[in-house]
Amino acid sequence: MPVDACIYYYECKGCHALLRPYEGDCCVFCSFGSVKCPPVQLAHNCCG
C-alpha cells in the first residue's frame, strides 16, 4: 500500500475484476482493505 497516495482502481489478479471504491470512500483500500489508507489514518483529506 502506498503511504502517500490512494489507488482508485485495482484489477484482481485472480479473476481480473476491476475494483472501484464504494461511494463515499476515497480509494480501494478504504473500501476493500482491512484498514483505511494511510492518508485517512493520518486524518488528512485523502486524494483531494
mmCIF entry with sequence, helices, sheets and N, C-alpha, C, O atoms, coordinates in Angstrom:
data_MODEL
# 
_entry.id   MODEL 
# 
_entity.id                         1 
_entity.type                       polymer 
_entity.pdbx_number_of_molecules   1 
# 
_entity_poly.entity_id                      1 
_entity_poly.type                           'polypeptide(L)' 
_entity_poly.nstd_linkage                   no 
_entity_poly.nstd_monomer                   no 
_entity_poly.pdbx_seq_one_letter_code       MPVDACIYYYECKGCHALLRPYEGDCCVFCSFGSVKCPPVQLAHNCCG 
_entity_poly.pdbx_seq_one_letter_code_can   MPVDACIYYYECKGCHALLRPYEGDCCVFCSFGSVKCPPVQLAHNCCG 
_entity_poly.pdbx_strand_id                 A 
# 
loop_
_entity_poly_seq.entity_id 
_entity_poly_seq.num 
_entity_poly_seq.mon_id 
_entity_poly_seq.hetero 
1 1  MET n 
1 2  PRO n 
1 3  VAL n 
1 4  ASP n 
1 5  ALA n 
1 6  CYS n 
1 7  ILE n 
1 8  TYR n 
1 9  TYR n 
1 10 TYR n 
1 11 GLU n 
1 12 CYS n 
1 13 LYS n 
1 14 GLY n 
1 15 CYS n 
1 16 HIS n 
1 17 ALA n 
1 18 LEU n 
1 19 LEU n 
1 20 ARG n 
1 21 PRO n 
1 22 TYR n 
1 23 GLU n 
1 24 GLY n 
1 25 ASP n 
1 26 CYS n 
1 27 CYS n 
1 28 VAL n 
1 29 PHE n 
1 30 CYS n 
1 31 SER n 
1 32 PHE n 
1 33 GLY n 
1 34 SER n 
1 35 VAL n 
1 36 LYS n 
1 37 CYS n 
1 38 PRO n 
1 39 PRO n 
1 40 VAL n 
1 41 GLN n 
1 42 LEU n 
1 43 ALA n 
1 44 HIS n 
1 45 ASN n 
1 46 CYS n 
1 47 CYS n 
1 48 GLY n 
# 
_struct_asym.id          A 
_struct_asym.entity_id   1 
# 
loop_
_struct_conf.conf_type_id 
_struct_conf.id 
_struct_conf.pdbx_PDB_helix_id 
_struct_conf.beg_label_comp_id 
_struct_conf.beg_label_asym_id 
_struct_conf.beg_label_seq_id 
_struct_conf.pdbx_beg_PDB_ins_code 
_struct_conf.end_label_comp_id 
_struct_conf.end_label_asym_id 
_struct_conf.end_label_seq_id 
_struct_conf.pdbx_end_PDB_ins_code 
_struct_conf.beg_auth_comp_id 
_struct_conf.beg_auth_asym_id 
_struct_conf.beg_auth_seq_id 
_struct_conf.end_auth_comp_id 
_struct_conf.end_auth_asym_id 
_struct_conf.end_auth_seq_id 
_struct_conf.pdbx_PDB_helix_class 
_struct_conf.details 
_struct_conf.pdbx_PDB_helix_length 
HELX_P HELX_P1 AA1 VAL A 28 ? PHE A 32 ? VAL A 28 PHE A 32 1 ? 5 
HELX_P HELX_P2 AA2 PRO A 38 ? GLN A 41 ? PRO A 38 GLN A 41 1 ? 4 
# 
_struct_conf_type.id          HELX_P 
_struct_conf_type.criteria    ? 
_struct_conf_type.reference   ? 
# 
_struct_sheet.id               AA1 
_struct_sheet.type             ? 
_struct_sheet.number_strands   2 
_struct_sheet.details          ? 
# 
_struct_sheet_order.sheet_id     AA1 
_struct_sheet_order.range_id_1   1 
_struct_sheet_order.range_id_2   2 
_struct_sheet_order.offset       ? 
_struct_sheet_order.sense        anti-parallel 
# 
loop_
_struct_sheet_range.sheet_id 
_struct_sheet_range.id 
_struct_sheet_range.beg_label_comp_id 
_struct_sheet_range.beg_label_asym_id 
_struct_sheet_range.beg_label_seq_id 
_struct_sheet_range.pdbx_beg_PDB_ins_code 
_struct_sheet_range.end_label_comp_id 
_struct_sheet_range.end_label_asym_id 
_struct_sheet_range.end_label_seq_id 
_struct_sheet_range.pdbx_end_PDB_ins_code 
_struct_sheet_range.beg_auth_comp_id 
_struct_sheet_range.beg_auth_asym_id 
_struct_sheet_range.beg_auth_seq_id 
_struct_sheet_range.end_auth_comp_id 
_struct_sheet_range.end_auth_asym_id 
_struct_sheet_range.end_auth_seq_id 
AA1 1 TYR A 10 ? GLU A 11 ? TYR A 10 GLU A 11 
AA1 2 LEU A 18 ? LEU A 19 ? LEU A 18 LEU A 19 
# 
loop_
_atom_site.group_PDB 
_atom_site.id 
_atom_site.type_symbol 
_atom_site.label_atom_id 
_atom_site.label_alt_id 
_atom_site.label_comp_id 
_atom_site.label_asym_id 
_atom_site.label_entity_id 
_atom_site.label_seq_id 
_atom_site.pdbx_PDB_ins_code 
_atom_site.Cartn_x 
_atom_site.Cartn_y 
_atom_site.Cartn_z 
_atom_site.occupancy 
_atom_site.B_iso_or_equiv 
_atom_site.pdbx_formal_charge 
_atom_site.auth_seq_id 
_atom_site.auth_comp_id 
_atom_site.auth_asym_id 
_atom_site.auth_atom_id 
_atom_site.pdbx_PDB_model_num 
ATOM 1   N N  . MET A 1 1  ? 0.854   -1.175  0.000   1.00 0.00 ? 1  MET A N  1 
ATOM 2   C CA . MET A 1 1  ? 0.000   0.000   0.000   1.00 0.00 ? 1  MET A CA 1 
ATOM 3   C C  . MET A 1 1  ? 0.895   1.232   0.000   1.00 0.00 ? 1  MET A C  1 
ATOM 4   O O  . MET A 1 1  ? 1.816   1.321   0.812   1.00 0.00 ? 1  MET A O  1 
ATOM 5   N N  . PRO A 1 2  ? 0.640   2.188   -0.900  1.00 0.00 ? 2  PRO A N  1 
ATOM 6   C CA . PRO A 1 2  ? 1.433   3.411   -0.884  1.00 0.00 ? 2  PRO A CA 1 
ATOM 7   C C  . PRO A 1 2  ? 1.127   4.205   0.374   1.00 0.00 ? 2  PRO A C  1 
ATOM 8   O O  . PRO A 1 2  ? 0.004   4.174   0.877   1.00 0.00 ? 2  PRO A O  1 
ATOM 9   N N  . VAL A 1 3  ? 2.117   4.909   0.876   1.00 0.00 ? 3  VAL A N  1 
ATOM 10  C CA . VAL A 1 3  ? 1.904   5.669   2.106   1.00 0.00 ? 3  VAL A CA 1 
ATOM 11  C C  . VAL A 1 3  ? 1.516   7.112   1.847   1.00 0.00 ? 3  VAL A C  1 
ATOM 12  O O  . VAL A 1 3  ? 1.118   7.813   2.777   1.00 0.00 ? 3  VAL A O  1 
ATOM 13  N N  . ASP A 1 4  ? 1.621   7.572   0.612   1.00 0.00 ? 4  ASP A N  1 
ATOM 14  C CA . ASP A 1 4  ? 1.334   8.971   0.325   1.00 0.00 ? 4  ASP A CA 1 
ATOM 15  C C  . ASP A 1 4  ? 0.324   9.169   -0.805  1.00 0.00 ? 4  ASP A C  1 
ATOM 16  O O  . ASP A 1 4  ? 0.180   10.281  -1.314  1.00 0.00 ? 4  ASP A O  1 
ATOM 17  N N  . ALA A 1 5  ? -0.373  8.110   -1.202  1.00 0.00 ? 5  ALA A N  1 
ATOM 18  C CA . ALA A 1 5  ? -1.319  8.235   -2.300  1.00 0.00 ? 5  ALA A CA 1 
ATOM 19  C C  . ALA A 1 5  ? -2.404  7.170   -2.178  1.00 0.00 ? 5  ALA A C  1 
ATOM 20  O O  . ALA A 1 5  ? -2.246  6.177   -1.468  1.00 0.00 ? 5  ALA A O  1 
ATOM 21  N N  . CYS A 1 6  ? -3.495  7.398   -2.878  1.00 0.00 ? 6  CYS A N  1 
ATOM 22  C CA . CYS A 1 6  ? -4.585  6.440   -2.918  1.00 0.00 ? 6  CYS A CA 1 
ATOM 23  C C  . CYS A 1 6  ? -4.601  5.753   -4.269  1.00 0.00 ? 6  CYS A C  1 
ATOM 24  O O  . CYS A 1 6  ? -4.105  6.300   -5.255  1.00 0.00 ? 6  CYS A O  1 
ATOM 25  N N  . ILE A 1 7  ? -5.163  4.567   -4.319  1.00 0.00 ? 7  ILE A N  1 
ATOM 26  C CA . ILE A 1 7  ? -5.333  3.851   -5.578  1.00 0.00 ? 7  ILE A CA 1 
ATOM 27  C C  . ILE A 1 7  ? -6.834  3.779   -5.838  1.00 0.00 ? 7  ILE A C  1 
ATOM 28  O O  . ILE A 1 7  ? -7.587  3.197   -5.057  1.00 0.00 ? 7  ILE A O  1 
ATOM 29  N N  . TYR A 1 8  ? -7.253  4.381   -6.948  1.00 0.00 ? 8  TYR A N  1 
ATOM 30  C CA . TYR A 1 8  ? -8.681  4.463   -7.259  1.00 0.00 ? 8  TYR A CA 1 
ATOM 31  C C  . TYR A 1 8  ? -9.223  3.174   -7.829  1.00 0.00 ? 8  TYR A C  1 
ATOM 32  O O  . TYR A 1 8  ? -10.371 2.819   -7.560  1.00 0.00 ? 8  TYR A O  1 
ATOM 33  N N  . TYR A 1 9  ? -8.424  2.460   -8.613  1.00 0.00 ? 9  TYR A N  1 
ATOM 34  C CA . TYR A 1 9  ? -8.860  1.223   -9.257  1.00 0.00 ? 9  TYR A CA 1 
ATOM 35  C C  . TYR A 1 9  ? -7.832  0.138   -9.010  1.00 0.00 ? 9  TYR A C  1 
ATOM 36  O O  . TYR A 1 9  ? -6.635  0.405   -8.910  1.00 0.00 ? 9  TYR A O  1 
ATOM 37  N N  . TYR A 1 10 ? -8.320  -1.098  -8.914  1.00 0.00 ? 10 TYR A N  1 
ATOM 38  C CA . TYR A 1 10 ? -7.428  -2.240  -8.744  1.00 0.00 ? 10 TYR A CA 1 
ATOM 39  C C  . TYR A 1 10 ? -7.990  -3.408  -9.525  1.00 0.00 ? 10 TYR A C  1 
ATOM 40  O O  . TYR A 1 10 ? -9.164  -3.747  -9.378  1.00 0.00 ? 10 TYR A O  1 
ATOM 41  N N  . GLU A 1 11 ? -7.165  -4.029  -10.356 1.00 0.00 ? 11 GLU A N  1 
ATOM 42  C CA . GLU A 1 11 ? -7.597  -5.206  -11.094 1.00 0.00 ? 11 GLU A CA 1 
ATOM 43  C C  . GLU A 1 11 ? -7.183  -6.453  -10.323 1.00 0.00 ? 11 GLU A C  1 
ATOM 44  O O  . GLU A 1 11 ? -5.999  -6.660  -10.058 1.00 0.00 ? 11 GLU A O  1 
ATOM 45  N N  . CYS A 1 12 ? -8.159  -7.281  -9.963  1.00 0.00 ? 12 CYS A N  1 
ATOM 46  C CA . CYS A 1 12 ? -7.902  -8.523  -9.241  1.00 0.00 ? 12 CYS A CA 1 
ATOM 47  C C  . CYS A 1 12 ? -7.041  -9.435  -10.115 1.00 0.00 ? 12 CYS A C  1 
ATOM 48  O O  . CYS A 1 12 ? -7.360  -9.681  -11.278 1.00 0.00 ? 12 CYS A O  1 
ATOM 49  N N  . LYS A 1 13 ? -5.964  -9.925  -9.547  1.00 0.00 ? 13 LYS A N  1 
ATOM 50  C CA . LYS A 1 13 ? -5.059  -10.792 -10.293 1.00 0.00 ? 13 LYS A CA 1 
ATOM 51  C C  . LYS A 1 13 ? -5.660  -12.178 -10.529 1.00 0.00 ? 13 LYS A C  1 
ATOM 52  O O  . LYS A 1 13 ? -5.246  -12.880 -11.451 1.00 0.00 ? 13 LYS A O  1 
ATOM 53  N N  . GLY A 1 14 ? -6.626  -12.577 -9.711  1.00 0.00 ? 14 GLY A N  1 
ATOM 54  C CA . GLY A 1 14 ? -7.253  -13.886 -9.864  1.00 0.00 ? 14 GLY A CA 1 
ATOM 55  C C  . GLY A 1 14 ? -8.351  -13.902 -10.912 1.00 0.00 ? 14 GLY A C  1 
ATOM 56  O O  . GLY A 1 14 ? -8.311  -14.718 -11.834 1.00 0.00 ? 14 GLY A O  1 
ATOM 57  N N  . CYS A 1 15 ? -9.334  -13.010 -10.787 1.00 0.00 ? 15 CYS A N  1 
ATOM 58  C CA . CYS A 1 15 ? -10.490 -13.029 -11.691 1.00 0.00 ? 15 CYS A CA 1 
ATOM 59  C C  . CYS A 1 15 ? -10.513 -11.859 -12.667 1.00 0.00 ? 15 CYS A C  1 
ATOM 60  O O  . CYS A 1 15 ? -11.376 -11.804 -13.543 1.00 0.00 ? 15 CYS A O  1 
ATOM 61  N N  . HIS A 1 16 ? -9.586  -10.932 -12.529 1.00 0.00 ? 16 HIS A N  1 
ATOM 62  C CA . HIS A 1 16 ? -9.458  -9.761  -13.405 1.00 0.00 ? 16 HIS A CA 1 
ATOM 63  C C  . HIS A 1 16 ? -10.619 -8.786  -13.281 1.00 0.00 ? 16 HIS A C  1 
ATOM 64  O O  . HIS A 1 16 ? -10.833 -7.968  -14.176 1.00 0.00 ? 16 HIS A O  1 
ATOM 65  N N  . ALA A 1 17 ? -11.369 -8.858  -12.193 1.00 0.00 ? 17 ALA A N  1 
ATOM 66  C CA . ALA A 1 17 ? -12.425 -7.878  -11.954 1.00 0.00 ? 17 ALA A CA 1 
ATOM 67  C C  . ALA A 1 17 ? -11.773 -6.544  -11.598 1.00 0.00 ? 17 ALA A C  1 
ATOM 68  O O  . ALA A 1 17 ? -10.748 -6.502  -10.917 1.00 0.00 ? 17 ALA A O  1 
ATOM 69  N N  . LEU A 1 18 ? -12.380 -5.465  -12.066 1.00 0.00 ? 18 LEU A N  1 
ATOM 70  C CA . LEU A 1 18 ? -11.877 -4.136  -11.751 1.00 0.00 ? 18 LEU A CA 1 
ATOM 71  C C  . LEU A 1 18 ? -12.608 -3.623  -10.518 1.00 0.00 ? 18 LEU A C  1 
ATOM 72  O O  . LEU A 1 18 ? -13.817 -3.391  -10.559 1.00 0.00 ? 18 LEU A O  1 
ATOM 73  N N  . LEU A 1 19 ? -11.886 -3.450  -9.436  1.00 0.00 ? 19 LEU A N  1 
ATOM 74  C CA . LEU A 1 19 ? -12.468 -2.953  -8.191  1.00 0.00 ? 19 LEU A CA 1 
ATOM 75  C C  . LEU A 1 19 ? -12.408 -1.437  -8.180  1.00 0.00 ? 19 LEU A C  1 
ATOM 76  O O  . LEU A 1 19 ? -11.394 -0.834  -8.532  1.00 0.00 ? 19 LEU A O  1 
ATOM 77  N N  . ARG A 1 20 ? -13.505 -0.837  -7.771  1.00 0.00 ? 20 ARG A N  1 
ATOM 78  C CA . ARG A 1 20 ? -13.602 0.617   -7.632  1.00 0.00 ? 20 ARG A CA 1 
ATOM 79  C C  . ARG A 1 20 ? -14.046 0.902   -6.208  1.00 0.00 ? 20 ARG A C  1 
ATOM 80  O O  . ARG A 1 20 ? -14.718 0.074   -5.592  1.00 0.00 ? 20 ARG A O  1 
ATOM 81  N N  . PRO A 1 21 ? -13.681 2.063   -5.674  1.00 0.00 ? 21 PRO A N  1 
ATOM 82  C CA . PRO A 1 21 ? -14.116 2.374   -4.303  1.00 0.00 ? 21 PRO A CA 1 
ATOM 83  C C  . PRO A 1 21 ? -15.632 2.537   -4.216  1.00 0.00 ? 21 PRO A C  1 
ATOM 84  O O  . PRO A 1 21 ? -16.277 2.974   -5.169  1.00 0.00 ? 21 PRO A O  1 
ATOM 85  N N  . TYR A 1 22 ? -16.186 2.182   -3.064  1.00 0.00 ? 22 TYR A N  1 
ATOM 86  C CA . TYR A 1 22 ? -17.606 2.415   -2.815  1.00 0.00 ? 22 TYR A CA 1 
ATOM 87  C C  . TYR A 1 22 ? -17.854 3.909   -2.720  1.00 0.00 ? 22 TYR A C  1 
ATOM 88  O O  . TYR A 1 22 ? -16.941 4.681   -2.427  1.00 0.00 ? 22 TYR A O  1 
ATOM 89  N N  . GLU A 1 23 ? -19.078 4.308   -2.965  1.00 0.00 ? 23 GLU A N  1 
ATOM 90  C CA . GLU A 1 23 ? -19.437 5.720   -2.846  1.00 0.00 ? 23 GLU A CA 1 
ATOM 91  C C  . GLU A 1 23 ? -19.126 6.206   -1.430  1.00 0.00 ? 23 GLU A C  1 
ATOM 92  O O  . GLU A 1 23 ? -19.506 5.571   -0.447  1.00 0.00 ? 23 GLU A O  1 
ATOM 93  N N  . GLY A 1 24 ? -18.437 7.326   -1.344  1.00 0.00 ? 24 GLY A N  1 
ATOM 94  C CA . GLY A 1 24 ? -18.063 7.884   -0.057  1.00 0.00 ? 24 GLY A CA 1 
ATOM 95  C C  . GLY A 1 24 ? -16.660 7.516   0.386   1.00 0.00 ? 24 GLY A C  1 
ATOM 96  O O  . GLY A 1 24 ? -16.112 8.160   1.280   1.00 0.00 ? 24 GLY A O  1 
ATOM 97  N N  . ASP A 1 25 ? -16.063 6.489   -0.222  1.00 0.00 ? 25 ASP A N  1 
ATOM 98  C CA . ASP A 1 25 ? -14.681 6.111   0.083   1.00 0.00 ? 25 ASP A CA 1 
ATOM 99  C C  . ASP A 1 25 ? -13.755 6.737   -0.955  1.00 0.00 ? 25 ASP A C  1 
ATOM 100 O O  . ASP A 1 25 ? -14.140 6.937   -2.107  1.00 0.00 ? 25 ASP A O  1 
ATOM 101 N N  . CYS A 1 26 ? -12.534 7.041   -0.534  1.00 0.00 ? 26 CYS A N  1 
ATOM 102 C CA . CYS A 1 26 ? -11.615 7.726   -1.439  1.00 0.00 ? 26 CYS A CA 1 
ATOM 103 C C  . CYS A 1 26 ? -10.824 6.774   -2.321  1.00 0.00 ? 26 CYS A C  1 
ATOM 104 O O  . CYS A 1 26 ? -10.316 7.187   -3.363  1.00 0.00 ? 26 CYS A O  1 
ATOM 105 N N  . CYS A 1 27 ? -10.707 5.496   -1.925  1.00 0.00 ? 27 CYS A N  1 
ATOM 106 C CA . CYS A 1 27 ? -9.870  4.572   -2.693  1.00 0.00 ? 27 CYS A CA 1 
ATOM 107 C C  . CYS A 1 27 ? -10.249 3.125   -2.391  1.00 0.00 ? 27 CYS A C  1 
ATOM 108 O O  . CYS A 1 27 ? -11.054 2.853   -1.500  1.00 0.00 ? 27 CYS A O  1 
ATOM 109 N N  . VAL A 1 28 ? -9.658  2.206   -3.145  1.00 0.00 ? 28 VAL A N  1 
ATOM 110 C CA . VAL A 1 28 ? -9.985  0.791   -2.956  1.00 0.00 ? 28 VAL A CA 1 
ATOM 111 C C  . VAL A 1 28 ? -9.517  0.273   -1.604  1.00 0.00 ? 28 VAL A C  1 
ATOM 112 O O  . VAL A 1 28 ? -10.111 -0.667  -1.076  1.00 0.00 ? 28 VAL A O  1 
ATOM 113 N N  . PHE A 1 29 ? -8.468  0.859   -1.027  1.00 0.00 ? 29 PHE A N  1 
ATOM 114 C CA . PHE A 1 29 ? -8.028  0.424   0.302   1.00 0.00 ? 29 PHE A CA 1 
ATOM 115 C C  . PHE A 1 29 ? -9.108  0.712   1.342   1.00 0.00 ? 29 PHE A C  1 
ATOM 116 O O  . PHE A 1 29 ? -9.359  -0.109  2.224   1.00 0.00 ? 29 PHE A O  1 
ATOM 117 N N  . CYS A 1 30 ? -9.745  1.876   1.240   1.00 0.00 ? 30 CYS A N  1 
ATOM 118 C CA . CYS A 1 30 ? -10.788 2.227   2.212   1.00 0.00 ? 30 CYS A CA 1 
ATOM 119 C C  . CYS A 1 30 ? -12.034 1.361   2.037   1.00 0.00 ? 30 CYS A C  1 
ATOM 120 O O  . CYS A 1 30 ? -12.739 1.087   3.008   1.00 0.00 ? 30 CYS A O  1 
ATOM 121 N N  . SER A 1 31 ? -12.309 0.930   0.807   1.00 0.00 ? 31 SER A N  1 
ATOM 122 C CA . SER A 1 31 ? -13.487 0.106   0.558   1.00 0.00 ? 31 SER A CA 1 
ATOM 123 C C  . SER A 1 31 ? -13.257 -1.376  0.824   1.00 0.00 ? 31 SER A C  1 
ATOM 124 O O  . SER A 1 31 ? -14.138 -2.042  1.367   1.00 0.00 ? 31 SER A O  1 
ATOM 125 N N  . PHE A 1 32 ? -12.095 -1.904  0.456   1.00 0.00 ? 32 PHE A N  1 
ATOM 126 C CA . PHE A 1 32 ? -11.885 -3.345  0.490   1.00 0.00 ? 32 PHE A CA 1 
ATOM 127 C C  . PHE A 1 32 ? -10.787 -3.807  1.431   1.00 0.00 ? 32 PHE A C  1 
ATOM 128 O O  . PHE A 1 32 ? -10.686 -5.001  1.712   1.00 0.00 ? 32 PHE A O  1 
ATOM 129 N N  . GLY A 1 33 ? -9.966  -2.898  1.923   1.00 0.00 ? 33 GLY A N  1 
ATOM 130 C CA . GLY A 1 33 ? -8.857  -3.287  2.786   1.00 0.00 ? 33 GLY A CA 1 
ATOM 131 C C  . GLY A 1 33 ? -9.292  -3.543  4.213   1.00 0.00 ? 33 GLY A C  1 
ATOM 132 O O  . GLY A 1 33 ? -10.400 -3.186  4.611   1.00 0.00 ? 33 GLY A O  1 
ATOM 133 N N  . SER A 1 34 ? -8.421  -4.157  4.971   1.00 0.00 ? 34 SER A N  1 
ATOM 134 C CA . SER A 1 34 ? -8.718  -4.419  6.378   1.00 0.00 ? 34 SER A CA 1 
ATOM 135 C C  . SER A 1 34 ? -8.479  -3.173  7.237   1.00 0.00 ? 34 SER A C  1 
ATOM 136 O O  . SER A 1 34 ? -8.944  -3.101  8.375   1.00 0.00 ? 34 SER A O  1 
ATOM 137 N N  . VAL A 1 35 ? -7.761  -2.207  6.695   1.00 0.00 ? 35 VAL A N  1 
ATOM 138 C CA . VAL A 1 35 ? -7.552  -0.910  7.347   1.00 0.00 ? 35 VAL A CA 1 
ATOM 139 C C  . VAL A 1 35 ? -7.725  0.176   6.296   1.00 0.00 ? 35 VAL A C  1 
ATOM 140 O O  . VAL A 1 35 ? -7.579  -0.080  5.101   1.00 0.00 ? 35 VAL A O  1 
ATOM 141 N N  . LYS A 1 36 ? -8.032  1.376   6.737   1.00 0.00 ? 36 LYS A N  1 
ATOM 142 C CA . LYS A 1 36 ? -8.157  2.503   5.823   1.00 0.00 ? 36 LYS A CA 1 
ATOM 143 C C  . LYS A 1 36 ? -6.782  2.888   5.282   1.00 0.00 ? 36 LYS A C  1 
ATOM 144 O O  . LYS A 1 36 ? -5.760  2.492   5.844   1.00 0.00 ? 36 LYS A O  1 
ATOM 145 N N  . CYS A 1 37 ? -6.753  3.650   4.204   1.00 0.00 ? 37 CYS A N  1 
ATOM 146 C CA . CYS A 1 37 ? -5.490  4.064   3.592   1.00 0.00 ? 37 CYS A CA 1 
ATOM 147 C C  . CYS A 1 37 ? -4.723  4.999   4.533   1.00 0.00 ? 37 CYS A C  1 
ATOM 148 O O  . CYS A 1 37 ? -5.326  5.625   5.405   1.00 0.00 ? 37 CYS A O  1 
ATOM 149 N N  . PRO A 1 38 ? -3.402  5.097   4.365   1.00 0.00 ? 38 PRO A N  1 
ATOM 150 C CA . PRO A 1 38 ? -2.587  5.939   5.253   1.00 0.00 ? 38 PRO A CA 1 
ATOM 151 C C  . PRO A 1 38 ? -3.049  7.392   5.349   1.00 0.00 ? 38 PRO A C  1 
ATOM 152 O O  . PRO A 1 38 ? -3.059  7.930   6.456   1.00 0.00 ? 38 PRO A O  1 
ATOM 153 N N  . PRO A 1 39 ? -3.435  8.066   4.247   1.00 0.00 ? 39 PRO A N  1 
ATOM 154 C CA . PRO A 1 39 ? -3.900  9.452   4.410   1.00 0.00 ? 39 PRO A CA 1 
ATOM 155 C C  . PRO A 1 39 ? -5.110  9.563   5.326   1.00 0.00 ? 39 PRO A C  1 
ATOM 156 O O  . PRO A 1 39 ? -5.201  10.507  6.111   1.00 0.00 ? 39 PRO A O  1 
ATOM 157 N N  . VAL A 1 40 ? -6.041  8.618   5.241   1.00 0.00 ? 40 VAL A N  1 
ATOM 158 C CA . VAL A 1 40 ? -7.219  8.652   6.114   1.00 0.00 ? 40 VAL A CA 1 
ATOM 159 C C  . VAL A 1 40 ? -6.786  8.328   7.549   1.00 0.00 ? 40 VAL A C  1 
ATOM 160 O O  . VAL A 1 40 ? -7.274  8.947   8.494   1.00 0.00 ? 40 VAL A O  1 
ATOM 161 N N  . GLN A 1 41 ? -5.885  7.375   7.715   1.00 0.00 ? 41 GLN A N  1 
ATOM 162 C CA . GLN A 1 41 ? -5.396  7.040   9.046   1.00 0.00 ? 41 GLN A CA 1 
ATOM 163 C C  . GLN A 1 41 ? -4.739  8.244   9.705   1.00 0.00 ? 41 GLN A C  1 
ATOM 164 O O  . GLN A 1 41 ? -4.828  8.418   10.920  1.00 0.00 ? 41 GLN A O  1 
ATOM 165 N N  . LEU A 1 42 ? -4.086  9.065   8.913   1.00 0.00 ? 42 LEU A N  1 
ATOM 166 C CA . LEU A 1 42 ? -3.408  10.254  9.444   1.00 0.00 ? 42 LEU A CA 1 
ATOM 167 C C  . LEU A 1 42 ? -4.322  11.462  9.500   1.00 0.00 ? 42 LEU A C  1 
ATOM 168 O O  . LEU A 1 42 ? -3.874  12.569  9.797   1.00 0.00 ? 42 LEU A O  1 
ATOM 169 N N  . ALA A 1 43 ? -5.630  11.253  9.210   1.00 0.00 ? 43 ALA A N  1 
ATOM 170 C CA . ALA A 1 43 ? -6.649  12.278  9.274   1.00 0.00 ? 43 ALA A CA 1 
ATOM 171 C C  . ALA A 1 43 ? -6.422  13.407  8.280   1.00 0.00 ? 43 ALA A C  1 
ATOM 172 O O  . ALA A 1 43 ? -6.759  14.560  8.547   1.00 0.00 ? 43 ALA A O  1 
ATOM 173 N N  . HIS A 1 44 ? -5.848  13.066  7.132   1.00 0.00 ? 44 HIS A N  1 
ATOM 174 C CA . HIS A 1 44 ? -5.699  14.026  6.056   1.00 0.00 ? 44 HIS A CA 1 
ATOM 175 C C  . HIS A 1 44 ? -6.835  13.842  5.074   1.00 0.00 ? 44 HIS A C  1 
ATOM 176 O O  . HIS A 1 44 ? -7.531  12.827  5.100   1.00 0.00 ? 44 HIS A O  1 
ATOM 177 N N  . ASN A 1 45 ? -7.019  14.813  4.217   1.00 0.00 ? 45 ASN A N  1 
ATOM 178 C CA . ASN A 1 45 ? -8.026  14.714  3.174   1.00 0.00 ? 45 ASN A CA 1 
ATOM 179 C C  . ASN A 1 45 ? -7.476  13.812  2.090   1.00 0.00 ? 45 ASN A C  1 
ATOM 180 O O  . ASN A 1 45 ? -6.663  14.253  1.276   1.00 0.00 ? 45 ASN A O  1 
ATOM 181 N N  . CYS A 1 46 ? -7.892  12.582  2.060   1.00 0.00 ? 46 CYS A N  1 
ATOM 182 C CA . CYS A 1 46 ? -7.360  11.589  1.118   1.00 0.00 ? 46 CYS A CA 1 
ATOM 183 C C  . CYS A 1 46 ? -7.644  11.992  -0.316  1.00 0.00 ? 46 CYS A C  1 
ATOM 184 O O  . CYS A 1 46 ? -8.784  12.257  -0.696  1.00 0.00 ? 46 CYS A O  1 
ATOM 185 N N  . CYS A 1 47 ? -6.603  12.031  -1.083  1.00 0.00 ? 47 CYS A N  1 
ATOM 186 C CA . CYS A 1 47 ? -6.680  12.152  -2.549  1.00 0.00 ? 47 CYS A CA 1 
ATOM 187 C C  . CYS A 1 47 ? -7.409  13.403  -3.019  1.00 0.00 ? 47 CYS A C  1 
ATOM 188 O O  . CYS A 1 47 ? -8.020  13.373  -4.087  1.00 0.00 ? 47 CYS A O  1 
ATOM 189 N N  . GLY A 1 48 ? -7.376  14.421  -2.325  1.00 0.00 ? 48 GLY A N  1 
ATOM 190 C CA . GLY A 1 48 ? -8.082  15.561  -2.892  1.00 0.00 ? 48 GLY A CA 1 
ATOM 191 C C  . GLY A 1 48 ? -7.952  16.725  -2.048  1.00 0.00 ? 48 GLY A C  1 
ATOM 192 O O  . GLY A 1 48 ? -8.487  17.785  -2.371  1.00 0.00 ? 48 GLY A O  1 
# 
